[in-house]
Amino acid sequence: MSSDVYISVVDVVKIYETASGGVTALRGVSFTVNKGELVVVMGPSGSGKTTLLSLLGGLDKPSAGEVYVDGHALHKMNARQLDSFRRNYIGFVFQFLNLIPKLTALENIEIPMVARGLKDGRDRIFDIASQLGISNKLNRLVEELSGGEQQRVAIAAAVASDPPIIIADEPTAELDGETIEKVMDFFQGLRSMGKTIIVATHDPRVSRKADKIVLLEDGLVKGVYRGAEIVSSNVSIKSYRDYIRGRLVEIEDELRLLSDRFKKGELSVDDFIKKYSRLRDIKKFLEDELKFG
Protein backbone atom coordinates (compact mmCIF):
# COMPACT_ATOMS: atom_id res chain seq x y z
CA MET A 1 0.00 0.00 0.00
CA SER A 2 1.30 3.46 -0.95
CA SER A 3 2.49 5.66 1.89
CA ASP A 4 0.24 8.38 0.41
CA VAL A 5 -2.93 6.36 1.04
CA TYR A 6 -5.08 8.23 3.55
CA ILE A 7 -8.38 6.38 3.23
CA SER A 8 -8.71 2.69 2.45
CA VAL A 9 -11.93 0.76 1.82
CA VAL A 10 -11.40 -3.01 1.76
CA ASP A 11 -14.08 -5.49 0.60
CA VAL A 12 -16.85 -3.49 2.27
CA VAL A 13 -20.34 -4.95 2.44
CA LYS A 14 -23.32 -3.12 3.91
CA ILE A 15 -26.64 -4.85 4.51
CA TYR A 16 -29.66 -3.05 5.96
CA GLU A 17 -32.23 -5.15 7.76
CA THR A 18 -35.84 -4.36 6.88
CA ALA A 19 -39.19 -5.93 7.73
CA SER A 20 -39.09 -7.84 4.46
CA GLY A 21 -35.47 -9.00 4.86
CA GLY A 22 -31.96 -7.75 4.21
CA VAL A 23 -31.17 -5.11 1.58
CA THR A 24 -27.58 -5.11 0.32
CA ALA A 25 -26.41 -1.55 -0.39
CA LEU A 26 -22.70 -2.33 -0.93
CA ARG A 27 -21.41 -5.66 -2.25
CA GLY A 28 -17.65 -5.78 -1.64
CA VAL A 29 -16.37 -2.29 -2.40
CA SER A 30 -12.62 -1.60 -2.42
CA PHE A 31 -10.66 1.54 -3.33
CA THR A 32 -8.18 4.02 -1.84
CA VAL A 33 -7.96 7.79 -1.49
CA ASN A 34 -4.68 9.65 -1.12
CA LYS A 35 -4.25 12.55 1.27
CA GLY A 36 -5.13 15.80 -0.46
CA GLU A 37 -7.15 14.22 -3.27
CA LEU A 38 -10.49 15.44 -4.61
CA VAL A 39 -12.47 12.28 -5.31
CA VAL A 40 -15.86 12.11 -6.98
CA VAL A 41 -18.09 9.08 -6.37
CA MET A 42 -20.51 8.82 -9.29
CA GLY A 43 -23.44 6.55 -9.88
CA PRO A 44 -27.21 6.49 -10.44
CA SER A 45 -29.72 6.78 -7.62
CA GLY A 46 -29.62 3.64 -5.49
CA SER A 47 -26.05 2.73 -6.45
CA GLY A 48 -24.77 2.98 -2.85
CA LYS A 49 -23.18 6.46 -2.89
CA THR A 50 -24.82 7.78 0.29
CA THR A 51 -24.18 4.51 2.14
CA LEU A 52 -20.50 4.65 1.18
CA LEU A 53 -20.16 8.24 2.37
CA SER A 54 -21.82 7.35 5.69
CA LEU A 55 -19.21 4.63 6.26
CA LEU A 56 -16.29 6.89 5.29
CA GLY A 57 -17.52 9.56 7.68
CA GLY A 58 -18.08 7.23 10.63
CA LEU A 59 -21.85 7.67 10.64
CA ASP A 60 -22.31 3.93 10.19
CA LYS A 61 -20.27 0.74 10.25
CA PRO A 62 -19.95 -1.93 7.53
CA SER A 63 -21.62 -5.31 7.84
CA ALA A 64 -18.33 -6.78 6.62
CA GLY A 65 -15.00 -5.46 5.39
CA GLU A 66 -12.69 -2.72 6.63
CA VAL A 67 -12.60 1.09 6.53
CA TYR A 68 -9.39 2.93 7.47
CA VAL A 69 -9.00 6.71 7.68
CA ASP A 70 -5.58 8.12 8.58
CA GLY A 71 -4.73 4.82 10.28
CA HIS A 72 -7.99 4.68 12.26
CA ALA A 73 -9.94 1.42 11.86
CA LEU A 74 -13.48 2.80 11.72
CA HIS A 75 -15.02 -0.68 11.43
CA LYS A 76 -13.67 -1.52 14.91
CA MET A 77 -14.73 1.67 16.70
CA ASN A 78 -17.56 1.95 19.20
CA ALA A 79 -20.13 4.78 19.14
CA ARG A 80 -18.13 7.08 21.42
CA GLN A 81 -14.95 6.63 19.39
CA LEU A 82 -16.81 7.27 16.13
CA ASP A 83 -18.30 10.45 17.57
CA SER A 84 -14.83 11.70 18.48
CA PHE A 85 -13.52 10.76 15.04
CA ARG A 86 -16.28 12.68 13.26
CA ARG A 87 -15.79 15.76 15.43
CA ASN A 88 -12.04 15.89 14.72
CA TYR A 89 -11.87 14.74 11.12
CA ILE A 90 -15.06 15.24 9.13
CA GLY A 91 -17.01 18.13 7.66
CA PHE A 92 -20.29 16.83 6.23
CA VAL A 93 -22.48 18.27 3.51
CA PHE A 94 -25.61 16.15 3.77
CA GLN A 95 -27.94 15.54 0.84
CA PHE A 96 -30.81 17.03 2.85
CA LEU A 97 -28.53 19.79 4.19
CA ASN A 98 -29.43 19.49 7.93
CA LEU A 99 -29.66 23.25 8.34
CA ILE A 100 -31.83 24.92 11.01
CA PRO A 101 -34.46 26.97 9.13
CA LYS A 102 -35.15 29.50 11.90
CA LEU A 103 -31.48 30.46 12.27
CA THR A 104 -29.58 32.76 9.93
CA ALA A 105 -27.04 31.46 7.44
CA LEU A 106 -24.28 32.89 9.63
CA GLU A 107 -25.58 31.12 12.74
CA ASN A 108 -25.81 27.80 10.89
CA ILE A 109 -22.22 28.14 9.73
CA GLU A 110 -21.04 28.97 13.25
CA ILE A 111 -22.61 25.89 14.89
CA PRO A 112 -19.91 23.34 13.89
CA MET A 113 -17.20 25.84 14.78
CA VAL A 114 -18.60 26.18 18.30
CA ALA A 115 -18.84 22.37 18.54
CA ARG A 116 -15.09 22.14 17.87
CA GLY A 117 -14.32 24.90 20.36
CA LEU A 118 -13.23 27.43 17.73
CA LYS A 119 -13.73 31.09 18.60
CA ASP A 120 -13.52 34.40 16.74
CA GLY A 121 -14.07 32.77 13.36
CA ARG A 122 -16.10 35.55 11.75
CA ASP A 123 -13.31 36.55 9.34
CA ARG A 124 -13.00 32.94 8.18
CA ILE A 125 -16.77 32.70 7.68
CA PHE A 126 -16.87 35.91 5.63
CA ASP A 127 -13.98 34.68 3.46
CA ILE A 128 -15.68 31.32 2.81
CA ALA A 129 -19.02 33.00 2.11
CA SER A 130 -17.35 35.34 -0.37
CA GLN A 131 -15.79 32.43 -2.26
CA LEU A 132 -19.17 30.70 -2.44
CA GLY A 133 -21.06 33.83 -3.47
CA ILE A 134 -23.30 34.08 -0.39
CA SER A 135 -21.74 37.03 1.46
CA ASN A 136 -24.95 39.03 1.14
CA LYS A 137 -27.06 36.15 2.50
CA LEU A 138 -25.38 35.62 5.87
CA ASN A 139 -27.95 37.57 7.88
CA ARG A 140 -30.96 35.98 6.16
CA LEU A 141 -32.89 33.15 7.76
CA VAL A 142 -32.15 29.83 6.04
CA GLU A 143 -35.85 29.32 5.30
CA GLU A 144 -35.80 32.53 3.24
CA LEU A 145 -33.01 31.30 0.97
CA SER A 146 -33.30 29.44 -2.33
CA GLY A 147 -32.33 25.77 -2.57
CA GLY A 148 -29.03 26.64 -4.23
CA GLU A 149 -28.21 29.24 -1.57
CA GLN A 150 -29.00 26.75 1.17
CA GLN A 151 -26.65 24.23 -0.43
CA ARG A 152 -23.82 26.76 -0.36
CA VAL A 153 -24.58 27.59 3.29
CA ALA A 154 -24.33 23.86 4.06
CA ILE A 155 -20.96 23.69 2.28
CA ALA A 156 -19.71 26.71 4.25
CA ALA A 157 -20.87 25.09 7.52
CA ALA A 158 -19.01 21.88 6.64
CA VAL A 159 -15.67 23.58 6.01
CA ALA A 160 -15.76 26.49 8.50
CA SER A 161 -14.36 24.42 11.39
CA ASP A 162 -11.33 23.50 9.22
CA PRO A 163 -11.69 19.67 9.23
CA PRO A 164 -9.08 17.67 7.30
CA ILE A 165 -11.75 15.74 5.36
CA ILE A 166 -14.84 17.11 3.59
CA ILE A 167 -17.57 14.61 2.65
CA ALA A 168 -20.33 16.03 0.45
CA ASP A 169 -23.45 14.17 -0.71
CA GLU A 170 -24.92 15.75 -3.87
CA PRO A 171 -23.69 19.25 -2.93
CA THR A 172 -24.54 20.72 -6.36
CA ALA A 173 -28.00 19.22 -6.94
CA GLU A 174 -29.76 22.61 -6.95
CA LEU A 175 -27.03 24.60 -8.68
CA ASP A 176 -26.72 25.90 -12.23
CA GLY A 177 -23.64 25.19 -14.33
CA GLU A 178 -21.87 28.45 -13.44
CA THR A 179 -22.37 27.95 -9.71
CA ILE A 180 -21.29 24.30 -9.94
CA GLU A 181 -18.04 25.58 -11.46
CA LYS A 182 -17.64 28.03 -8.55
CA VAL A 183 -18.28 25.36 -5.92
CA MET A 184 -15.88 22.88 -7.51
CA ASP A 185 -13.23 25.61 -7.80
CA PHE A 186 -13.77 26.21 -4.08
CA PHE A 187 -13.23 22.50 -3.38
CA GLN A 188 -10.09 22.56 -5.51
CA GLY A 189 -8.81 25.45 -3.40
CA LEU A 190 -9.36 23.40 -0.25
CA ARG A 191 -7.53 20.49 -1.85
CA SER A 192 -4.56 22.75 -2.61
CA MET A 193 -4.40 23.43 1.15
CA GLY A 194 -4.11 19.70 1.85
CA LYS A 195 -7.77 18.88 2.50
CA THR A 196 -9.12 15.53 1.34
CA ILE A 197 -12.51 15.88 -0.35
CA ILE A 198 -15.00 13.20 -1.34
CA VAL A 199 -18.06 14.26 -3.33
CA ALA A 200 -20.95 11.95 -4.28
CA THR A 201 -22.96 12.95 -7.34
CA HIS A 202 -24.81 11.65 -10.38
CA ASP A 203 -23.90 14.78 -12.36
CA PRO A 204 -20.85 14.12 -14.60
CA ARG A 205 -20.14 17.87 -14.82
CA VAL A 206 -18.81 17.70 -11.26
CA SER A 207 -16.20 15.11 -12.25
CA ARG A 208 -14.29 17.59 -14.42
CA LYS A 209 -12.48 18.94 -11.34
CA ALA A 210 -11.75 15.56 -9.73
CA ASP A 211 -8.40 13.86 -9.24
CA LYS A 212 -10.15 10.51 -9.19
CA ILE A 213 -13.60 9.24 -10.19
CA VAL A 214 -15.06 6.14 -8.52
CA LEU A 215 -18.01 4.79 -10.52
CA LEU A 216 -20.57 2.83 -8.47
CA GLU A 217 -23.41 0.72 -9.78
CA ASP A 218 -25.63 -1.66 -7.81
CA GLY A 219 -23.30 -1.47 -4.81
CA LEU A 220 -20.20 -2.41 -6.83
CA VAL A 221 -17.22 -0.41 -8.09
CA LYS A 222 -17.49 -0.50 -11.88
CA GLY A 223 -14.44 1.63 -12.56
CA VAL A 224 -11.86 3.98 -11.08
CA TYR A 225 -10.80 6.77 -13.42
CA ARG A 226 -8.42 9.72 -13.41
CA GLY A 227 -10.09 12.20 -15.73
CA ALA A 228 -10.41 10.44 -19.06
CA GLU A 229 -7.68 7.99 -18.08
CA ILE A 230 -8.40 4.67 -16.38
CA VAL A 231 -6.43 3.99 -13.22
CA SER A 232 -8.05 0.60 -12.61
CA SER A 233 -6.52 -1.32 -15.51
CA ASN A 234 -8.98 -4.22 -15.43
CA VAL A 235 -12.04 -2.05 -16.10
CA SER A 236 -12.93 -0.59 -19.50
CA ILE A 237 -13.94 3.02 -20.10
CA LYS A 238 -17.10 1.39 -21.51
CA SER A 239 -18.48 1.37 -17.94
CA TYR A 240 -18.36 5.17 -17.83
CA ARG A 241 -20.00 5.53 -21.24
CA ASP A 242 -22.70 3.06 -20.23
CA TYR A 243 -23.35 5.17 -17.15
CA ILE A 244 -23.69 8.29 -19.32
CA ARG A 245 -26.24 6.55 -21.55
CA GLY A 246 -28.21 5.41 -18.52
CA ARG A 247 -28.17 8.91 -17.07
CA LEU A 248 -29.53 10.31 -20.36
CA VAL A 249 -32.51 7.97 -20.07
CA GLU A 250 -33.08 9.19 -16.49
CA ILE A 251 -32.91 12.82 -17.63
CA GLU A 252 -35.61 12.20 -20.25
CA ASP A 253 -37.82 10.68 -17.55
CA GLU A 254 -37.16 13.65 -15.25
CA LEU A 255 -38.06 16.11 -18.02
CA ARG A 256 -41.36 14.32 -18.67
CA LEU A 257 -42.18 14.25 -14.95
CA LEU A 258 -41.33 17.93 -14.65
CA SER A 259 -43.68 18.80 -17.53
CA ASP A 260 -46.47 16.73 -15.95
CA ARG A 261 -46.03 18.50 -12.60
CA PHE A 262 -46.17 21.91 -14.30
CA LYS A 263 -49.36 20.99 -16.19
CA LYS A 264 -50.95 19.92 -12.91
CA GLY A 265 -50.08 23.26 -11.32
CA GLU A 266 -47.58 21.77 -8.87
CA LEU A 267 -44.80 24.12 -10.02
CA SER A 268 -44.70 27.85 -10.62
CA VAL A 269 -43.54 29.16 -14.00
CA ASP A 270 -40.22 30.31 -12.48
CA ASP A 271 -39.57 26.96 -10.78
CA PHE A 272 -40.43 25.06 -13.97
CA ILE A 273 -38.12 27.18 -16.14
CA LYS A 274 -35.25 26.92 -13.65
CA LYS A 275 -35.51 23.14 -13.23
CA TYR A 276 -36.16 22.51 -16.94
CA SER A 277 -33.17 24.63 -18.00
CA ARG A 278 -30.91 22.84 -15.54
CA LEU A 279 -31.94 19.40 -16.83
CA ARG A 280 -31.48 20.50 -20.45
CA ASP A 281 -27.97 21.77 -19.62
CA ILE A 282 -27.10 18.43 -18.04
CA LYS A 283 -28.53 16.57 -21.05
CA LYS A 284 -26.40 18.61 -23.47
CA PHE A 285 -23.28 17.97 -21.37
CA LEU A 286 -23.98 14.22 -21.34
CA GLU A 287 -24.55 14.13 -25.10
CA ASP A 288 -21.25 15.94 -25.63
CA GLU A 289 -19.55 13.40 -23.33
CA LEU A 290 -20.70 10.57 -25.60
CA LYS A 291 -19.76 12.48 -28.73
CA PHE A 292 -16.26 13.48 -27.73
CA GLY A 293 -15.46 11.20 -24.76
C-alpha positions in Angstrom: 0.0 0.0 0.0 1.3 3.5 -1.0 2.5 5.7 1.9 0.2 8.4 0.4 -2.9 6.4 1.0 -5.1 8.2 3.5 -8.4 6.4 3.2 -8.7 2.7 2.5 -11.9 0.8 1.8 -11.4 -3.0 1.8 -14.1 -5.5 0.6 -16.9 -3.5 2.3 -20.3 -5.0 2.4 -23.3 -3.1 3.9 -26.6 -4.8 4.5 -29.7 -3.0 6.0 -32.2 -5.2 7.8 -35.8 -4.4 6.9 -39.2 -5.9 7.7 -39.1 -7.8 4.5 -35.5 -9.0 4.9 -32.0 -7.7 4.2 -31.2 -5.1 1.6 -27.6 -5.1 0.3 -26.4 -1.6 -0.4 -22.7 -2.3 -0.9 -21.4 -5.7 -2.3 -17.7 -5.8 -1.6 -16.4 -2.3 -2.4 -12.6 -1.6 -2.4 -10.7 1.5 -3.3 -8.2 4.0 -1.8 -8.0 7.8 -1.5 -4.7 9.6 -1.1 -4.2 12.6 1.3 -5.1 15.8 -0.5 -7.1 14.2 -3.3 -10.5 15.4 -4.6 -12.5 12.3 -5.3 -15.9 12.1 -7.0 -18.1 9.1 -6.4 -20.5 8.8 -9.3 -23.4 6.6 -9.9 -27.2 6.5 -10.4 -29.7 6.8 -7.6 -29.6 3.6 -5.5 -26.0 2.7 -6.4 -24.8 3.0 -2.9 -23.2 6.5 -2.9 -24.8 7.8 0.3 -24.2 4.5 2.1 -20.5 4.6 1.2 -20.2 8.2 2.4 -21.8 7.3 5.7 -19.2 4.6 6.3 -16.3 6.9 5.3 -17.5 9.6 7.7 -18.1 7.2 10.6 -21.8 7.7 10.6 -22.3 3.9 10.2 -20.3 0.7 10.2 -19.9 -1.9 7.5 -21.6 -5.3 7.8 -18.3 -6.8 6.6 -15.0 -5.5 5.4 -12.7 -2.7 6.6 -12.6 1.1 6.5 -9.4 2.9 7.5 -9.0 6.7 7.7 -5.6 8.1 8.6 -4.7 4.8 10.3 -8.0 4.7 12.3 -9.9 1.4 11.9 -13.5 2.8 11.7 -15.0 -0.7 11.4 -13.7 -1.5 14.9 -14.7 1.7 16.7 -17.6 1.9 19.2 -20.1 4.8 19.1 -18.1 7.1 21.4 -15.0 6.6 19.4 -16.8 7.3 16.1 -18.3 10.4 17.6 -14.8 11.7 18.5 -13.5 10.8 15.0 -16.3 12.7 13.3 -15.8 15.8 15.4 -12.0 15.9 14.7 -11.9 14.7 11.1 -15.1 15.2 9.1 -17.0 18.1 7.7 -20.3 16.8 6.2 -22.5 18.3 3.5 -25.6 16.2 3.8 -27.9 15.5 0.8 -30.8 17.0 2.8 -28.5 19.8 4.2 -29.4 19.5 7.9 -29.7 23.2 8.3 -31.8 24.9 11.0 -34.5 27.0 9.1 -35.2 29.5 11.9 -31.5 30.5 12.3 -29.6 32.8 9.9 -27.0 31.5 7.4 -24.3 32.9 9.6 -25.6 31.1 12.7 -25.8 27.8 10.9 -22.2 28.1 9.7 -21.0 29.0 13.3 -22.6 25.9 14.9 -19.9 23.3 13.9 -17.2 25.8 14.8 -18.6 26.2 18.3 -18.8 22.4 18.5 -15.1 22.1 17.9 -14.3 24.9 20.4 -13.2 27.4 17.7 -13.7 31.1 18.6 -13.5 34.4 16.7 -14.1 32.8 13.4 -16.1 35.5 11.7 -13.3 36.6 9.3 -13.0 32.9 8.2 -16.8 32.7 7.7 -16.9 35.9 5.6 -14.0 34.7 3.5 -15.7 31.3 2.8 -19.0 33.0 2.1 -17.4 35.3 -0.4 -15.8 32.4 -2.3 -19.2 30.7 -2.4 -21.1 33.8 -3.5 -23.3 34.1 -0.4 -21.7 37.0 1.5 -24.9 39.0 1.1 -27.1 36.1 2.5 -25.4 35.6 5.9 -27.9 37.6 7.9 -31.0 36.0 6.2 -32.9 33.1 7.8 -32.2 29.8 6.0 -35.9 29.3 5.3 -35.8 32.5 3.2 -33.0 31.3 1.0 -33.3 29.4 -2.3 -32.3 25.8 -2.6 -29.0 26.6 -4.2 -28.2 29.2 -1.6 -29.0 26.7 1.2 -26.6 24.2 -0.4 -23.8 26.8 -0.4 -24.6 27.6 3.3 -24.3 23.9 4.1 -21.0 23.7 2.3 -19.7 26.7 4.2 -20.9 25.1 7.5 -19.0 21.9 6.6 -15.7 23.6 6.0 -15.8 26.5 8.5 -14.4 24.4 11.4 -11.3 23.5 9.2 -11.7 19.7 9.2 -9.1 17.7 7.3 -11.7 15.7 5.4 -14.8 17.1 3.6 -17.6 14.6 2.6 -20.3 16.0 0.5 -23.4 14.2 -0.7 -24.9 15.7 -3.9 -23.7 19.2 -2.9 -24.5 20.7 -6.4 -28.0 19.2 -6.9 -29.8 22.6 -6.9 -27.0 24.6 -8.7 -26.7 25.9 -12.2 -23.6 25.2 -14.3 -21.9 28.5 -13.4 -22.4 27.9 -9.7 -21.3 24.3 -9.9 -18.0 25.6 -11.5 -17.6 28.0 -8.6 -18.3 25.4 -5.9 -15.9 22.9 -7.5 -13.2 25.6 -7.8 -13.8 26.2 -4.1 -13.2 22.5 -3.4 -10.1 22.6 -5.5 -8.8 25.5 -3.4 -9.4 23.4 -0.2 -7.5 20.5 -1.8 -4.6 22.8 -2.6 -4.4 23.4 1.2 -4.1 19.7 1.8 -7.8 18.9 2.5 -9.1 15.5 1.3 -12.5 15.9 -0.4 -15.0 13.2 -1.3 -18.1 14.3 -3.3 -20.9 12.0 -4.3 -23.0 12.9 -7.3 -24.8 11.6 -10.4 -23.9 14.8 -12.4 -20.9 14.1 -14.6 -20.1 17.9 -14.8 -18.8 17.7 -11.3 -16.2 15.1 -12.3 -14.3 17.6 -14.4 -12.5 18.9 -11.3 -11.8 15.6 -9.7 -8.4 13.9 -9.2 -10.1 10.5 -9.2 -13.6 9.2 -10.2 -15.1 6.1 -8.5 -18.0 4.8 -10.5 -20.6 2.8 -8.5 -23.4 0.7 -9.8 -25.6 -1.7 -7.8 -23.3 -1.5 -4.8 -20.2 -2.4 -6.8 -17.2 -0.4 -8.1 -17.5 -0.5 -11.9 -14.4 1.6 -12.6 -11.9 4.0 -11.1 -10.8 6.8 -13.4 -8.4 9.7 -13.4 -10.1 12.2 -15.7 -10.4 10.4 -19.1 -7.7 8.0 -18.1 -8.4 4.7 -16.4 -6.4 4.0 -13.2 -8.0 0.6 -12.6 -6.5 -1.3 -15.5 -9.0 -4.2 -15.4 -12.0 -2.1 -16.1 -12.9 -0.6 -19.5 -13.9 3.0 -20.1 -17.1 1.4 -21.5 -18.5 1.4 -17.9 -18.4 5.2 -17.8 -20.0 5.5 -21.2 -22.7 3.1 -20.2 -23.3 5.2 -17.2 -23.7 8.3 -19.3 -26.2 6.5 -21.5 -28.2 5.4 -18.5 -28.2 8.9 -17.1 -29.5 10.3 -20.4 -32.5 8.0 -20.1 -33.1 9.2 -16.5 -32.9 12.8 -17.6 -35.6 12.2 -20.2 -37.8 10.7 -17.6 -37.2 13.7 -15.2 -38.1 16.1 -18.0 -41.4 14.3 -18.7 -42.2 14.2 -15.0 -41.3 17.9 -14.7 -43.7 18.8 -17.5 -46.5 16.7 -16.0 -46.0 18.5 -12.6 -46.2 21.9 -14.3 -49.4 21.0 -16.2 -51.0 19.9 -12.9 -50.1 23.3 -11.3 -47.6 21.8 -8.9 -44.8 24.1 -10.0 -44.7 27.8 -10.6 -43.5 29.2 -14.0 -40.2 30.3 -12.5 -39.6 27.0 -10.8 -40.4 25.1 -14.0 -38.1 27.2 -16.1 -35.3 26.9 -13.7 -35.5 23.1 -13.2 -36.2 22.5 -16.9 -33.2 24.6 -18.0 -30.9 22.8 -15.5 -31.9 19.4 -16.8 -31.5 20.5 -20.5 -28.0 21.8 -19.6 -27.1 18.4 -18.0 -28.5 16.6 -21.1 -26.4 18.6 -23.5 -23.3 18.0 -21.4 -24.0 14.2 -21.3 -24.6 14.1 -25.1 -21.3 15.9 -25.6 -19.5 13.4 -23.3 -20.7 10.6 -25.6 -19.8 12.5 -28.7 -16.3 13.5 -27.7 -15.5 11.2 -24.8 
